């Protein structure tokens, strides 16, 4: 059956995924959300390929045994950088530490993310999904762009979602102060904003040797949503999770996007795992790219940067 381009995701999941065995020895990969779910599975795959790792995460105690396991098993170097993506200052400190510590970054994978079924705000009054999934990732990426350029050729990958199709960006009410909040709307808006700013970053990075792409990681079992109430968690555990696949399909896709030679120079694209797709129209609306980018800079305090 021939689908409209923006509905190709209904068929894409059935396609054979691309793979790579590319060696990453000597590379440095920075991965956020690195102690659970997609992030954890990804650092294991990248480490197996030989890449040194910087784990960006909230919990030092949780990260330490992972660091020890990866270093002993794969004979690589693993560092831990603490960052809370609900807190812009914490993100700034993490980015500064990475910029000052490492001579180059070959791969930046932004896999941190949340899904909240009810409206929550950080200390600055920013809705949590928009803060973690978009603004903090945006800030982290912006602050590392110069290092990525110095390291070219290098690659940036956002773990995005088909969930972006659930909502556009309401420029005058991203924090849901004047409209009804649902988990799908909050999550969808955050992922749409990420795609729109990715397109602006792609334009900015043209001819720099740095590529930036987004990836839907598949319908896999992760801990996303574990911050929600008991009913959500029980339903997820005993119903939703039964239909989900192992997280290894996500990490294999991210490894491909991060390392495959045939991905060299490919930028500004959205992939369902390793298959390129056309995002929802509201996520590639040219009239929204600059307004969302400028709003994002303002909200994270980069107006004068």
PyMOL commands that set and color helices and strands:
alter all, ss='L'
color gray80, all
select helices_A, chain A and resi 5-7+9-12+37-48+60-74+88-101+128-150+162-166+183-204+230-238+240-243+248-259+261-263+281-283+286-299
alter helices_A, ss='H'
color red, helices_A
select strands_A, chain A and resi 28-32+52-57+78-82+107-110+154-160+210-216+270-272+275-277
alter strands_A, ss='S'
color yellow, strands_A
deselect
rebuild
show_as cartoon
